[in-house]
Amino acid sequence: MRGTLSARIEVLPTLDRAQLLATWAENFSYDPPPKLRKELMVALLAYRIQEKEFGGLSHTARRRLREIALTLKGEGPSQEKADSSPQSGARLLRLWHGETHEVIALGNGYEYRGQRYSSLSRIAREITGTRWSGPLFFGVRKP
């Protein structure tokens, strides 16, 4: 398939399955899955044609996408810890034994009742008198 990049991509949806398979063979070193829908084949071919023209994703981007995919499948390292810290300025409220406790997230810690704390767990311990996971206690992380 010759022509400008735009023209080569624009024509893909108009091709029949045999023509798409021929185009696939020009762009990939393996056969497509037998039950691949035409719409998805067109999208994959369009991406591959552009990738061959302009280059693909960097190694770092590919690795990060693999990590995300594994995390979504439940097989990779969880990003929960990194995501559990509330943004600076966020107010965290927790009702404990009939009393509402308010914590303000700061850039480098937390403020509770006018005092600065380095972690939510220290505040949770202050409130409950027992060891707690601070993020779990304040609901910023699921159990």
C-alpha positions as CSV (number, residue, x, y, z in Angstrom):
1,M,0.0,0.0,0.0
2,R,1.7,3.2,-1.2
3,G,0.8,6.9,-0.8
4,T,0.8,9.5,1.9
5,L,0.4,8.5,5.5
6,S,-3.0,10.1,5.7
7,A,-4.2,8.4,2.5
8,R,-3.0,5.0,3.6
9,I,-4.9,5.4,6.9
10,E,-8.1,6.9,5.4
11,V,-8.5,4.0,3.0
12,L,-8.3,1.3,5.8
13,P,-12.0,1.3,6.7
14,T,-13.0,0.8,3.1
15,L,-11.0,-2.3,2.6
16,D,-12.5,-5.8,2.7
17,R,-11.1,-8.5,5.0
18,A,-8.8,-10.0,2.4
19,Q,-7.2,-6.6,1.7
20,L,-6.9,-5.9,5.4
21,L,-5.1,-9.2,5.9
22,A,-2.7,-8.3,3.1
23,T,-2.1,-4.9,4.8
24,W,-1.6,-6.7,8.1
25,A,1.0,-9.0,6.6
26,E,2.9,-5.9,5.3
27,N,3.0,-4.4,8.7
28,F,3.3,-7.2,11.2
29,S,5.4,-10.4,11.4
30,Y,2.5,-12.5,12.8
31,D,-1.1,-13.2,11.8
32,P,-3.9,-11.4,13.5
33,P,-6.2,-13.3,15.9
34,P,-8.7,-15.2,13.8
35,K,-11.8,-13.5,15.3
36,L,-10.4,-10.0,15.3
37,R,-13.2,-7.6,14.3
38,K,-12.7,-5.4,11.3
39,E,-13.0,-2.2,13.3
40,L,-10.3,-3.2,15.7
41,M,-8.1,-4.5,12.9
42,V,-8.4,-1.1,11.2
43,A,-7.5,0.7,14.4
44,L,-4.5,-1.5,15.0
45,L,-3.3,-1.1,11.4
46,A,-3.7,2.7,11.6
47,Y,-1.6,2.7,14.8
48,R,1.1,0.4,13.3
49,I,1.4,2.4,10.1
50,Q,1.9,5.6,12.1
51,E,4.3,3.8,14.5
52,K,6.4,2.7,11.6
53,E,6.4,6.2,10.2
54,F,7.1,8.2,13.3
55,G,8.4,5.7,15.8
56,G,6.7,3.9,18.7
57,L,6.5,4.4,22.4
58,S,9.7,4.8,24.5
59,H,10.9,1.9,26.6
60,T,9.9,3.7,29.7
61,A,6.4,4.3,28.4
62,R,6.0,0.7,27.4
63,R,7.2,-0.5,30.8
64,R,4.8,1.9,32.6
65,L,1.9,0.7,30.6
66,R,2.8,-2.9,31.4
67,E,2.9,-2.1,35.1
68,I,-0.5,-0.4,34.8
69,A,-2.0,-3.3,33.0
70,L,-0.7,-5.8,35.6
71,T,-2.0,-3.7,38.4
72,L,-5.5,-3.5,36.8
73,K,-5.4,-7.3,36.4
74,G,-4.4,-7.6,40.1
75,E,-1.0,-9.2,39.2
76,G,1.4,-6.3,39.6
77,P,2.5,-4.1,42.4
78,S,-0.3,-1.9,43.8
79,Q,-0.1,1.8,43.4
80,E,-2.3,2.2,46.4
81,K,0.4,3.6,48.7
82,A,1.4,6.4,46.3
83,D,-2.3,7.2,45.7
84,S,-3.4,7.1,49.3
85,S,-1.8,10.4,50.4
86,P,-4.4,13.2,50.2
87,Q,-3.6,16.3,48.3
88,S,-2.3,19.3,50.3
89,G,-5.2,21.3,51.6
90,A,-7.6,18.3,51.8
91,R,-9.8,18.1,54.9
92,L,-10.3,14.6,56.3
93,L,-13.2,14.1,58.6
94,R,-13.8,11.1,60.8
95,L,-16.6,10.5,63.3
96,W,-15.3,8.5,66.2
97,H,-17.4,7.7,69.3
98,G,-19.8,10.6,68.6
99,E,-17.1,13.2,68.0
100,T,-16.0,14.6,64.7
101,H,-12.3,14.8,64.1
102,E,-10.9,17.0,61.3
103,V,-7.4,16.7,59.8
104,I,-5.9,19.1,57.2
105,A,-3.4,17.6,54.8
106,L,-0.3,19.7,54.4
107,G,2.5,19.4,51.9
108,N,4.8,17.7,54.5
109,G,2.4,16.2,57.0
110,Y,-1.0,16.9,58.7
111,E,-2.6,19.3,61.1
112,Y,-4.9,18.1,63.8
113,R,-6.2,20.3,66.6
114,G,-3.5,22.9,65.9
115,Q,-0.7,20.4,66.1
116,R,1.4,19.1,63.2
117,Y,1.9,15.4,62.7
118,S,4.1,13.5,60.2
119,S,1.6,10.7,59.5
120,L,-2.1,9.9,59.6
121,S,-1.4,6.9,61.7
122,R,-0.1,9.0,64.6
123,I,-3.3,11.0,64.5
124,A,-5.4,7.9,64.4
125,R,-3.5,6.6,67.4
126,E,-4.1,9.9,69.2
127,I,-7.8,9.6,68.6
128,T,-8.4,6.0,69.3
129,G,-5.6,5.2,71.8
130,T,-4.7,2.1,69.7
131,R,-2.5,1.4,66.7
132,W,-4.4,2.1,63.4
133,S,-3.5,2.5,59.8
134,G,-4.1,6.2,59.4
135,P,-5.1,6.1,55.7
136,L,-7.5,3.2,56.6
137,F,-8.9,5.0,59.6
138,F,-9.6,8.2,57.6
139,G,-10.9,6.3,54.6
140,V,-8.2,7.4,52.1
141,R,-7.3,3.7,51.5
142,K,-9.5,0.7,51.1
143,P,-8.9,-2.2,53.5
